[in-house]
Amino acid sequence: MNVLLVEPDYYTTYPPLGLLKLASYHRAIGDNINYVRGIDVSVASMEFDKIEITSLFTYAWEPVHKAIRYYHNIFPKAEIEVGGIYATLMPDHIKSTFPFVKVFKGLHPQAENYVPAYDILKKVDKWKDWNKSILFSSRGCIRKCPFCIVPKMEGKYRAIYRSVMDFVYPGHKTLVLWDNNFLVSPFAKEILTELIEHKIKPDLNQGIDARLMTDEIAELLVKAKPETIHMAYDWVNERPYIYRAVEMLSKKGYSRREMIFYTLYNFYDPVHKHGDTPDDFLKRLKDLMQLGVCSYPMRFTPLDSLEKNKFVSPLWTEKQLDLVVKARSILGFGGALIPYDYFKEQVLKANTLEEAFRFDYLDKNKKSKKSKKIR
């Protein structure tokens, strides 16, 4: 068959791993493949038997619909199949507009274990300089966080690979480990050791579980030299684990300024009438500033939301949510709140979120004080 692989033109900082695996799978069974991003008129004169379109989050649905509409119009006889996160979570939203589309939910069992076809990225300007390999060495997660998509997308936890070097593309010096809970893997230590031996830098941007940190893991992480170490601080009751993980990594020589904690806010569960509050967020922010590590605020959006950042928890106000957004834009570096002395001082003294984000004070002190390096 002649297969067209389509990545809709939504915002993303990573190439479409699913499509790259599908490209390798189709090549293996003898199909011809073409890969495009967004609306690409260069393929209009070609013929395709099948069009496979990926999707990202539910609020990024419009570019997906735009791609379906365009490619169906110019290839009316081609079978169209849509997969990915949005397709898995809201298949009826696609079918109600495009009844002729086949919706694929979850992971593609035939393509899952193929090495991604990174060579096709050279055809798209956005990805032509991409030089990192991406891998899930495990799928699923042992946690059951109510705000997380992983259980619906990937199911129960399972370790997949004991060795990862076969999945590092020639010439790539970084391996992005997209495991949802890498440290659960019984092979985590072996994988880190393997990367250290081959001088391949791990990128653990999905975050590792602070509750599973050990001295041995901390030492391996320091030796592996990831540019940053991401963890999550979602609930105040995780405080002892957060402090312990930071101390372990710090004692092994990892800079606290390079530790970034995803910090959930605006979450609300309407069934159990439970969620975080601004005071809860401030407590966690104070802990992170006290530790001298970075906070990366993560605003909760319901899994089936068709609009980004429109949901307001009944425990928050729009004004309070705007304060966090403003703080990230004014004080943040890459979206993370850095423990600069003047910011740390104000946060630790604050009794409310509004006091923590007093921008008149912060703007003044940002210019007048130099931040001391945190060791």
C-alpha positions as CSV (number, residue, x, y, z in Angstrom):
1,M,0.0,0.0,0.0
2,N,0.9,3.7,-0.3
3,V,0.5,5.2,3.2
4,L,0.4,8.8,4.2
5,L,1.4,9.6,7.8
6,V,0.1,12.9,9.0
7,E,1.1,14.9,12.0
8,P,-1.4,17.8,12.5
9,D,0.0,21.2,12.9
10,Y,-0.5,21.6,16.7
11,Y,2.1,22.9,19.2
12,T,4.5,20.3,20.4
13,T,8.2,20.2,21.3
14,Y,8.7,16.5,20.4
15,P,8.3,14.6,17.1
16,P,5.4,12.1,16.7
17,L,6.8,8.9,18.1
18,G,3.8,6.9,17.1
19,L,4.0,7.9,13.5
20,L,7.8,7.2,13.5
21,K,7.1,3.6,14.7
22,L,4.3,3.2,12.2
23,A,6.7,4.3,9.4
24,S,9.1,1.5,10.4
25,Y,6.2,-1.0,10.6
26,H,4.9,-0.2,7.2
27,R,8.3,-0.4,5.7
28,A,8.8,-3.8,7.2
29,I,5.7,-5.2,5.5
30,G,6.6,-3.6,2.2
31,D,4.4,-0.5,2.2
32,N,5.5,2.8,0.7
33,I,5.2,5.7,3.2
34,N,5.2,9.5,3.1
35,Y,5.2,11.7,6.2
36,V,3.9,15.3,6.4
37,R,3.2,17.8,9.1
38,G,0.0,19.9,8.8
39,I,-1.4,20.7,5.4
40,D,1.2,19.8,2.8
41,V,0.2,20.5,-0.8
42,S,3.3,18.7,-2.1
43,V,1.6,15.3,-1.8
44,A,-1.6,16.4,-3.6
45,S,-0.6,14.8,-6.9
46,M,0.2,11.5,-5.3
47,E,-2.1,8.5,-4.6
48,F,-2.6,6.9,-1.3
49,D,-4.5,3.8,-0.1
50,K,-4.4,4.7,3.6
51,I,-3.9,7.9,5.6
52,E,-2.9,7.6,9.3
53,I,-3.3,10.8,11.4
54,T,-2.0,11.1,14.9
55,S,-3.4,13.3,17.7
56,L,-2.2,14.9,20.9
57,F,-4.3,16.3,23.8
58,T,-8.0,16.8,23.5
59,Y,-7.8,20.6,23.5
60,A,-5.6,20.3,20.3
61,W,-8.5,18.7,18.4
62,E,-9.0,21.4,15.8
63,P,-5.7,20.8,13.8
64,V,-6.7,17.1,13.7
65,H,-10.1,17.9,12.2
66,K,-8.4,20.3,9.8
67,A,-6.1,17.5,8.6
68,I,-8.9,15.0,8.3
69,R,-11.0,17.4,6.2
70,Y,-8.2,18.4,3.9
71,Y,-6.7,15.0,3.1
72,H,-10.2,13.4,2.7
73,N,-11.0,16.1,0.2
74,I,-8.0,15.4,-2.0
75,F,-7.9,11.6,-1.4
76,P,-11.6,10.7,-1.1
77,K,-11.0,7.0,-1.8
78,A,-8.2,6.5,0.9
79,E,-9.0,4.9,4.2
80,I,-8.4,7.4,7.0
81,E,-7.5,6.2,10.5
82,V,-6.9,8.5,13.5
83,G,-5.0,7.5,16.6
84,G,-3.3,9.1,19.6
85,I,-4.4,10.6,22.9
86,Y,-7.4,12.6,21.6
87,A,-8.6,9.7,19.5
88,T,-8.4,7.3,22.5
89,L,-10.2,9.6,24.9
90,M,-12.8,11.1,22.6
91,P,-13.5,8.8,19.7
92,D,-17.1,9.9,19.4
93,H,-16.1,13.5,19.0
94,I,-14.3,12.5,15.8
95,K,-16.9,10.1,14.6
96,S,-19.7,12.6,15.0
97,T,-18.1,14.9,12.5
98,F,-16.3,12.3,10.3
99,P,-18.3,9.1,10.4
100,F,-16.1,7.6,7.6
101,V,-13.0,7.8,9.8
102,K,-11.7,4.8,11.6
103,V,-10.6,5.6,15.1
104,F,-7.7,3.6,16.7
105,K,-7.6,3.6,20.5
106,G,-4.6,3.0,22.6
107,L,-1.2,1.6,21.5
108,H,-0.6,0.0,18.2
109,P,0.5,-3.6,19.1
110,Q,2.1,-4.3,15.7
111,A,4.2,-1.1,15.6
112,E,5.0,-0.6,19.3
113,N,8.3,-2.5,19.3
114,Y,9.8,-1.0,16.1
115,V,12.7,1.4,16.2
116,P,11.3,4.8,15.1
117,A,12.1,5.9,11.6
118,Y,13.9,9.1,12.5
119,D,15.2,9.6,9.0
120,I,11.7,10.8,7.8
121,L,12.0,13.8,10.1
122,K,14.5,15.3,7.7
123,K,11.6,16.0,5.3
124,V,9.9,18.4,7.8
125,D,11.4,21.8,8.6
126,K,10.3,21.7,12.3
127,W,12.1,18.4,12.9
128,K,15.0,18.5,10.4
129,D,17.6,19.0,13.1
130,W,16.2,16.6,15.6
131,N,19.0,14.5,17.2
132,K,17.5,12.6,20.1
133,S,16.2,9.1,20.3
134,I,12.9,8.5,22.2
135,L,11.9,5.3,24.0
136,F,9.4,3.9,26.5
137,S,11.4,1.2,28.3
138,S,8.2,0.5,30.2
139,R,4.5,1.3,29.9
140,G,1.8,2.2,32.4
141,C,2.3,3.2,36.0
142,I,1.8,1.8,39.5
143,R,0.2,5.0,40.7
144,K,-3.5,5.8,40.1
145,C,-3.4,9.6,40.0
146,P,-6.9,10.9,39.3
147,F,-5.6,13.6,36.9
148,C,-3.5,11.3,34.8
149,I,-4.2,9.9,31.3
150,V,-1.7,7.0,31.6
151,P,-4.1,4.3,32.9
152,K,-6.6,4.9,30.1
153,M,-3.9,5.1,27.4
154,E,-1.4,2.4,28.5
155,G,-3.1,0.2,31.1
156,K,-1.3,-1.6,33.9
157,Y,2.4,-1.2,34.5
158,R,4.8,-3.5,32.6
159,A,8.5,-3.3,32.1
160,I,9.4,-3.9,28.4
161,Y,13.2,-3.6,27.8
162,R,16.2,-4.5,29.9
163,S,18.6,-3.0,27.4
164,V,18.1,0.2,25.5
165,M,21.1,0.7,23.2
166,D,19.4,-1.0,20.2
167,F,16.9,1.9,20.3
168,V,19.5,4.7,20.2
169,Y,19.6,5.9,16.6
170,P,23.1,6.2,15.0
171,G,24.5,9.6,15.7
172,H,22.2,10.4,18.6
173,K,23.9,11.2,21.9
174,T,20.7,11.6,24.0
175,L,18.0,9.1,24.8
176,V,14.6,10.5,25.9
177,L,13.1,8.0,28.3
178,W,9.4,8.7,28.2
179,D,8.5,6.1,30.8
180,N,5.7,7.3,33.0
181,N,7.4,5.9,36.1
182,F,10.9,4.9,35.1
183,L,12.2,4.0,38.6
184,V,9.5,1.3,39.0
185,S,11.3,-0.8,36.3
186,P,13.3,-3.7,37.7
187,F,15.8,-2.8,35.0
188,A,16.2,0.9,35.8
189,K,19.7,0.5,37.3
190,E,20.8,-1.6,34.4
191,I,19.5,0.9,31.9
192,L,21.2,3.9,33.6
193,T,24.5,1.9,33.9
194,E,24.3,1.0,30.2
195,L,23.8,4.6,29.2
196,I,26.7,5.7,31.4
197,E,29.0,3.1,29.8
198,H,28.0,4.2,26.3
199,K,28.1,7.9,27.1
200,I,24.5,8.4,26.1
201,K,22.8,11.2,28.1
202,P,19.4,10.4,29.5
203,D,16.5,12.9,29.2
204,L,14.0,12.1,31.9
205,N,11.6,15.0,31.2
206,Q,8.5,12.9,32.0
207,G,9.6,13.0,35.6
208,I,10.8,10.3,38.0
209,D,9.1,9.2,41.2
210,A,10.7,10.9,44.2
211,R,9.2,8.2,46.5
212,L,11.4,5.6,44.8
213,M,14.7,7.5,45.1
214,T,17.6,5.6,46.7
215,D,21.2,6.4,47.2
216,E,22.2,4.0,44.5
217,I,19.8,5.5,42.0
218,A,20.9,9.0,42.9
219,E,24.5,8.1,42.3
220,L,23.7,6.6,38.9
221,L,21.7,9.7,37.9
222,V,24.6,12.0,38.8
223,K,27.0,9.8,36.8
224,A,24.6,9.8,33.8
225,K,24.6,13.6,33.8
226,P,21.0,14.5,32.6
227,E,20.8,18.2,32.1
228,T,17.9,18.4,34.5
229,I,16.1,15.9,36.8
230,H,12.3,16.2,36.8
231,M,10.2,15.0,39.6
232,A,6.6,15.8,40.7
233,Y,5.2,17.4,43.9
234,D,1.5,17.0,43.6
235,W,0.3,16.6,47.2
236,V,1.5,18.0,50.5
237,N,1.7,14.6,52.0
238,E,4.5,13.8,49.6
239,R,6.8,16.3,51.5
240,P,9.0,13.7,53.3
241,Y,9.8,12.0,50.0
242,I,10.6,15.2,48.3
243,Y,13.0,16.4,50.9
244,R,14.7,13.0,51.0
245,A,15.1,12.8,47.2
246,V,16.6,16.3,47.0
247,E,19.0,15.5,49.8
248,M,20.1,12.3,48.3
249,L,20.8,13.8,44.9
250,S,22.4,16.9,46.4
251,K,24.8,14.8,48.5
252,K,25.8,12.9,45.4
253,G,26.8,16.2,43.8
254,Y,23.7,17.1,41.6
255,S,22.9,20.8,41.6
256,R,19.7,21.7,43.2
257,R,19.1,24.4,40.6
258,E,18.9,21.6,38.0
259,M,16.1,19.8,39.9
260,I,12.7,20.7,38.6
261,F,9.5,19.7,40.3
262,Y,6.2,19.6,38.3
263,T,3.8,21.3,40.7
264,L,0.1,20.5,40.0
265,Y,-2.5,23.2,40.6
266,N,-6.2,23.8,39.8
267,F,-7.1,20.1,40.1
268,Y,-10.6,19.1,41.1
269,D,-12.4,15.8,41.2
270,P,-16.1,16.5,40.9
271,V,-17.1,13.0,41.9
272,H,-15.3,13.0,45.2
273,K,-15.4,16.8,45.5
274,H,-11.7,16.9,46.2
275,G,-8.8,19.0,44.8
276,D,-5.9,21.3,45.6
277,T,-6.3,24.8,46.9
278,P,-4.2,28.0,46.5
279,D,-3.0,27.5,50.1
280,D,-2.0,23.9,49.3
281,F,-0.1,25.1,46.2
282,L,1.7,27.8,48.3
283,K,2.8,25.2,50.9
284,R,4.4,23.1,48.2
285,L,6.0,26.1,46.6
286,K,7.4,27.1,49.9
287,D,8.9,23.7,50.4
288,L,10.6,23.8,47.0
289,M,11.9,27.3,47.5
290,Q,13.3,26.3,50.9
291,L,15.0,23.4,49.3
292,G,16.5,25.6,46.6
293,V,15.0,23.7,43.7
294,C,12.8,24.8,40.8
295,S,9.0,24.6,40.6
296,Y,7.3,24.0,37.2
297,P,3.6,24.8,37.8
298,M,1.3,22.4,35.9
299,R,-2.2,23.7,35.5
300,F,-4.8,20.9,35.5
301,T,-7.1,20.6,32.5
302,P,-9.8,17.8,32.5
303,L,-8.8,14.9,30.3
304,D,-11.8,15.5,28.0
305,S,-11.5,19.3,27.8
306,L,-11.7,20.7,24.2
307,E,-10.2,24.0,25.3
308,K,-6.9,24.6,27.0
309,N,-6.7,26.5,30.3
310,K,-10.4,27.3,30.4
311,F,-11.3,25.1,33.4
312,V,-11.3,26.8,36.8
313,S,-11.5,24.6,39.8
314,P,-14.3,25.7,42.3
315,L,-11.4,25.8,44.9
316,W,-9.6,28.5,42.8
317,T,-10.5,31.8,41.2
318,E,-9.5,33.1,37.8
319,K,-7.5,35.9,39.4
320,Q,-5.5,33.4,41.4
321,L,-4.8,31.2,38.4
322,D,-3.7,34.4,36.5
323,L,-1.2,35.1,39.2
324,V,0.5,31.8,38.6
325,V,0.6,32.4,34.9
326,K,2.0,35.9,35.4
327,A,4.7,34.6,37.7
328,R,5.8,32.1,35.1
329,S,6.0,34.7,32.4
330,I,7.8,37.3,34.5
331,L,10.0,35.2,36.8
332,G,10.1,31.9,35.0
333,F,12.9,30.4,32.9
334,G,11.4,27.9,30.4
335,G,8.2,28.0,32.5
336,A,9.9,27.0,35.7
337,L,10.1,29.3,38.8
338,I,13.7,29.6,39.9
339,P,14.6,30.0,43.6
340,Y,16.2,33.4,43.2
341,D,16.9,35.0,46.6
342,Y,14.4,37.8,46.2
343,F,11.6,35.4,45.1
344,K,12.4,32.8,47.7
345,E,12.4,35.5,50.4
346,Q,8.9,36.7,49.4
347,V,7.4,33.2,49.0
348,L,8.7,32.1,52.4
349,K,7.2,35.2,54.2
350,A,3.9,34.9,52.4
351,N,0.7,33.8,54.1
352,T,-1.4,33.8,50.9
353,L,-0.8,33.1,47.2
354,E,-1.5,36.8,46.6
355,E,1.4,37.8,48.9
356,A,3.7,35.3,47.3
357,F,3.2,36.8,43.9
358,R,3.4,40.5,44.8
359,F,4.9,41.7,41.5
360,D,5.6,45.3,42.6
361,Y,8.0,43.9,45.2
362,L,9.4,41.3,42.9
363,D,10.1,43.7,40.0
364,K,11.9,46.0,42.3
365,N,14.0,43.4,43.9
366,K,14.8,41.6,40.7
367,K,16.7,44.7,39.6
368,S,18.3,45.5,42.9
369,K,19.5,42.1,44.2
370,K,21.8,39.5,42.8
371,S,20.8,35.9,43.3
372,K,23.4,33.8,45.2
373,K,24.2,30.4,43.7
374,I,22.5,27.7,45.6
375,R,24.7,24.7,46.4
